[in-house]
Amino acid sequence: MHANIKLVIFDLGGTTIEDAGQVAEAFKSVLRAHGIEATDEVIRAVRGASKRQAIRHFVECQFPGEEMQVAAQTEQIFAEFRAHLADRYRQDGVRLLPGTSDTFAWLHKQGIKIALNTGFDRATTELVLRQVGWEKDTVAAVICGDDVSQGRPAPYMIFRAMEAAGETSVYQVANVGDTVLDLQAGWNASVRWNIGVLSGAHTREQLELAPHTHLLAGVAALPSLWELSHSHSDSLTSRPR
């Protein structure tokens, strides 16, 4: 019933966790405090990236060629970003997107492992997981942007999640995310299922231009997709476009 899938790797914000604008607001607030203006469109373009790498990108545009200043400024702004975002999450709370709990329960029932990967740092990620009450047995692995040398679109978080979950074949792995960078990472990892969801940062029009096997309204639709695919196995043999 589940198309020989052994591991599903989910993004956090906008995929499984409701994105109520906290991340974009934190970016704008801390960057503005350091004299860096970033439009909504520019911030949207880096959604899904390692937050530290995204901030470094903005700082490099402000201080081109000044490596020491870029590095110091990046770390200062990143620390302020983490603190600002943590405050917002504590004040606003963190909510699961509709269908997330049911989909996780379905996957567990099928014997399919679940992993999470995210552009957040470890401290922010653990705060989010505590807020939604996910215990250690909820997922097989949690991989953060700081756990790898390069965040998305590099495939390393996916590979690290596979290693931590004890899975070796990309052809038995699904990657699920709400941003272009999520899908580019899935493509670079050559996973069999590279699924975009329309519940987060990027629109259908944006995700359609990224490599993918499927676009869904949200993670709630995953069980139906895989139950249907059992009778259409020919769709499993092609690499994501």
C-alpha positions in Angstrom: 0.0 0.0 0.0 3.0 2.4 0.4 5.0 1.9 -2.8 8.0 0.4 -1.1 8.8 3.6 0.8 10.9 3.1 4.0 11.6 6.7 5.0 9.7 10.0 4.6 11.7 13.2 5.3 9.6 16.2 6.1 10.6 19.9 6.3 9.3 21.7 9.4 8.0 25.3 8.9 5.3 25.5 6.2 5.3 21.7 5.7 4.4 20.2 9.0 4.4 23.3 11.2 2.1 26.3 10.5 4.0 29.3 9.1 2.3 32.3 10.6 4.9 34.7 9.4 7.2 34.5 12.4 10.3 33.6 10.3 9.9 36.4 7.7 9.2 38.9 10.5 12.3 37.8 12.5 14.4 38.2 9.4 13.2 41.7 8.6 13.3 42.9 12.1 16.9 41.9 12.9 18.3 42.8 9.4 16.7 46.2 9.6 18.2 46.8 13.1 21.6 46.3 11.3 20.8 48.6 8.4 20.0 45.9 6.0 16.7 46.2 4.2 15.2 43.0 2.7 11.9 42.9 0.9 9.3 40.2 1.3 10.2 38.9 -2.1 13.9 38.6 -1.3 13.2 36.9 2.0 10.8 34.5 0.3 13.6 33.5 -2.1 15.8 32.2 0.7 13.0 30.3 2.5 14.1 26.7 3.1 17.8 27.7 3.3 20.0 27.4 6.4 19.1 30.5 8.3 22.7 31.3 9.1 23.6 30.9 5.4 20.7 33.1 4.4 21.8 35.8 6.8 25.4 35.6 5.5 24.0 36.2 2.0 22.3 39.4 3.1 25.4 40.6 5.0 27.7 39.9 2.0 25.5 42.1 -0.1 26.0 44.9 2.5 29.8 44.4 3.0 31.2 42.8 -0.2 34.7 41.5 0.1 35.2 42.2 3.8 35.4 38.6 5.1 36.1 39.3 8.8 33.3 41.8 9.0 30.9 39.5 7.2 31.7 36.6 9.5 31.3 38.7 12.7 28.2 40.5 11.5 26.6 37.2 10.4 27.1 35.6 13.8 25.7 38.6 15.6 22.7 38.9 13.4 22.1 35.1 13.5 22.2 35.1 17.3 19.6 38.0 17.4 17.5 36.2 14.8 17.4 33.0 16.9 16.4 34.9 20.0 13.8 37.0 18.2 12.2 33.9 16.6 12.3 31.9 19.9 10.4 34.8 21.6 7.8 34.8 18.8 7.3 31.0 19.0 7.0 31.2 22.8 4.4 34.0 22.6 2.4 32.8 19.6 2.8 29.1 20.2 3.5 26.5 17.5 0.7 24.7 15.7 0.8 21.6 13.4 -0.6 22.0 10.0 -3.9 20.2 9.4 -3.5 16.5 8.8 0.1 16.2 10.1 -0.7 14.1 13.1 -3.0 11.8 11.1 -0.4 11.4 8.3 2.4 10.6 10.9 0.1 8.0 12.5 -0.6 6.5 9.1 3.1 6.2 8.3 3.8 4.7 11.7 1.1 2.1 11.1 2.6 1.2 7.8 6.0 0.8 9.3 7.5 3.7 7.4 10.1 5.8 9.3 9.8 9.6 9.6 12.6 12.1 9.7 12.6 15.9 9.9 15.0 18.3 8.3 15.0 22.1 8.6 17.0 25.2 8.0 16.6 26.1 11.7 19.5 25.7 14.1 19.3 22.9 16.7 18.1 25.1 19.6 15.2 26.6 17.6 14.3 23.2 16.3 14.1 21.7 19.8 12.0 24.6 20.9 9.5 23.9 18.1 9.5 20.1 18.8 8.8 20.8 22.5 6.0 23.2 21.6 4.2 20.6 19.5 4.9 17.8 21.9 6.8 15.5 19.5 8.7 12.9 21.5 11.8 11.1 20.5 9.9 8.1 19.2 7.8 10.3 16.9 10.6 10.6 14.4 13.7 8.5 13.5 15.9 11.6 12.9 16.0 15.4 13.1 18.6 17.1 11.0 19.2 20.8 11.2 20.9 23.3 8.9 24.0 23.5 11.2 24.5 19.7 11.1 25.9 19.8 7.6 28.5 21.8 5.7 26.0 23.1 3.2 22.2 23.5 3.6 19.7 23.2 0.8 19.8 23.0 -2.2 22.7 20.6 -1.3 21.4 17.1 -0.6 23.4 16.7 2.6 20.5 17.0 5.1 18.6 14.3 3.2 21.6 12.0 3.2 22.3 12.7 6.9 18.7 11.9 7.7 18.9 8.6 5.8 22.1 7.7 7.6 20.6 8.5 11.0 17.4 6.5 10.2 19.4 3.6 8.9 18.2 3.7 5.3 20.6 3.3 2.4 18.5 3.6 -0.8 17.3 6.9 -2.2 14.8 4.9 -4.2 12.9 4.1 -0.9 12.9 7.7 0.3 10.4 10.5 0.0 11.3 14.2 0.5 8.4 16.6 1.3 8.7 20.4 1.5 7.0 23.7 0.8 9.9 25.6 -0.9 11.8 25.5 -4.1 15.0 24.8 -2.2 13.3 21.8 -0.5 12.6 20.4 -3.9 16.0 21.2 -5.4 17.6 19.3 -2.4 15.3 16.3 -3.2 16.3 16.4 -6.8 20.0 16.6 -5.9 19.6 13.6 -3.6 17.8 11.7 -6.4 15.0 10.5 -4.0 12.2 8.5 -5.7 9.5 10.8 -4.3 10.1 14.6 -4.3 6.9 16.2 -3.2 6.0 19.8 -2.9 3.2 21.0 -0.6 1.2 24.3 -1.0 0.9 25.0 2.7 3.9 27.2 3.2 6.2 29.8 1.7 6.0 29.2 -2.0 3.1 29.2 -4.4 2.1 26.5 -6.9 3.5 28.6 -9.7 6.9 28.7 -8.0 7.0 25.0 -7.1 5.9 23.9 -10.5 9.1 25.4 -11.9 11.2 23.3 -9.4 11.9 19.6 -9.9 9.2 17.4 -8.3 7.2 14.3 -8.7 4.0 15.6 -7.1 2.5 18.8 -5.8 -0.1 18.4 -3.0 -2.3 20.8 -1.0 -0.6 19.6 2.1 0.8 16.6 4.0 -2.7 15.4 4.8 -2.9 14.2 1.2 0.1 11.8 1.4 -1.7 8.6 2.5 -4.2 8.9 -0.4 -1.4 9.5 -2.8 0.5 6.4 -1.8 -2.6 4.2 -1.5 -3.5 5.3 -5.1 0.1 4.7 -6.3 -0.1 1.0 -5.3 -2.2 0.4 -8.4 -0.1 2.7 -10.6 3.4 1.4 -10.0 4.7 2.7 -13.4 4.8 6.2 -11.9 7.5 5.0 -9.5 10.1 4.2 -12.2 10.9 7.7 -13.4 13.3 10.2 -11.8 11.6 13.5 -10.7 11.4 16.0 -13.5 
